[in-house]
Each structure stands twice: as structure tokens, then as C-alpha cells.
Amino acid sequence: MVDTKKITKKMTKKCNDSLSSALLQKATGLEVDEVVEEYCHDSETDDLRLVKRKVTKKQLPPDIQAVRALLEYYGNNCADEYSAMSDEELVKERDRLLKILTKQGPEEDYDGIKQDE
């Protein structure tokens, strides 16, 4: 018999992890590739033929609303403190947190302790 509670719990965790990851990327800013392709009609084969493909890298800036959402979701004990902040104060807090995140290594946890895998 299938344990639906266990499956539901795993699916919820995966969904939360992917949403948290996407929200973190939006809050910290990210680089995306924009692809523009031009096609022309090939009369001999009656198909479309790729003529030009242009890939442009774009840097998306950090989003203050994503930062606010992360702070509210993960910082329930200090959510009132952050929701009372002005946009300028939130930008300063975001910059402070980004400095912390960029200083730590990929295997380190948020408090600087290495994670066990």
C-alpha cells in the first residue's frame, strides 16, 4: 500500500525547496541568457531554416519585494521588525545580508559552520 502522507510530504518539501531557491535567486539578483533566433523560409525544402541566433547575457538586479518575502518567510521572529522598515532600510539590510552570503563558502551554513552531507 502506498503511503500518501509520506509522498505528499516529499512533494511539499521539493516544491518549497524549488520556490525558496527561485525566491533567493530573485532576491540576490541573477544573470540570464536571452536568446533571439531568426528563421527564413527555405523554398527548396519547404522548411524553416535558422539564419541568425543571438545570445545576450542580462544581469537582473536584486528585487526588494523578494527580499521582503524571504525575510518574512524565514524570519518569523523578526518579521514585525522588517515589515516596519522603510524601503531604504530594507535596501541596507539586503546589502548587509548579501555581503554575508557572498563571503561564505558553498559548503558553509549561514552561521559559518560547515554542513555535513
N, C-alpha and C positions, 0 to 999 in steps of 0.2 A: 504494500500500500504506500502511496506517495504522501510524504509529509508536506502538506501545503504551507504550513506555518513556516517551516524551515526555508522552503523555496521563496516564499514571499519576503522573508527577512533578508535573504541573499540578494534578491532583486531590488529591494528598497535600498540596501547598502550600496549596490552598484550604481543605482540611479543617483543617490546622494553624493557618492564619490565623484561621478562624472559632472554633476551640477556644481559641486564645490570646486572642482578643477576648472571648469569653464568660468565660474564667477571669479576665481582667483586670477585667472589669466586676464579677464576683463579689468579687474581692479588694478593689476600691476602694469597693464599695457602689453601689447604683443605685436609681433611682426607677421604680416600675412602676405601671401603671394596673390596678385591679381593677374589672371590670365585672360588675354584678349586674342581671339582667333578669327582670322578672315578666311572665308571659303569662296571659291568660284565654281561655276558650273562647267564641268568638262563635257563638251558636246560629243566627243568620241565614245566615252564610256557611259555617258548619261548619269554620272555621279558627281557628288561634290568633292572638290579637291582642296586640301589645305594650302593656302597661298602664303599666309603670314601668321606667325604666332609670337605674341609679345608677352613676356612675364615681367611684371613690375612688383618689387617688394615695397610694401607700405607699412609704416610704423603707426599703429593705433595708440593714442595716448591713454593713460590710465583714466578710468571712469570713476568719478566721485560717488555716484549712486551705487556702484558695485562695491566700493569700499564701505559705504554705509551699511549695505546689506550684509556684507561679511562680518562687520563689527557687531551688528545686531544678532546675527545667527550664532556666531561663536563666542561672543562676549556678553552673554545674557546678564551676568552680574554687573556689568558696567554699561549696559545698553542705554540706561537713562542718561548717563554722563555723556555718551556720544550723541544721542539724539538731541541733547540740549546745546550742542556745539554749533557754531556758525559754520558756513561753508569754508571760510578762511582757516578756522581752527581745524576743520576736518582735513583740509589740504596739508596743513603742517603735520598732523598726526599720520596721514598717509605717507608723507615723505619720510617721517621718522621710522615707520614700520617697513617701508621699502628698503631703507638703509640696513635695517636689521636682517631682512630676508636676503639681501644680496651679499651680506658679509658671511653668512653661514654656508657651510658646505652642503652638498646634496644628500649626504648620509646623516646629517645632523638634524635633531629635532629642534623645535622652536626655542627651547631653553638652552641649546648648545650642547646637549648630551647626545652622543651617537646612538642611533636606533639599532636594535637587534633585529636581524631579519631571519 
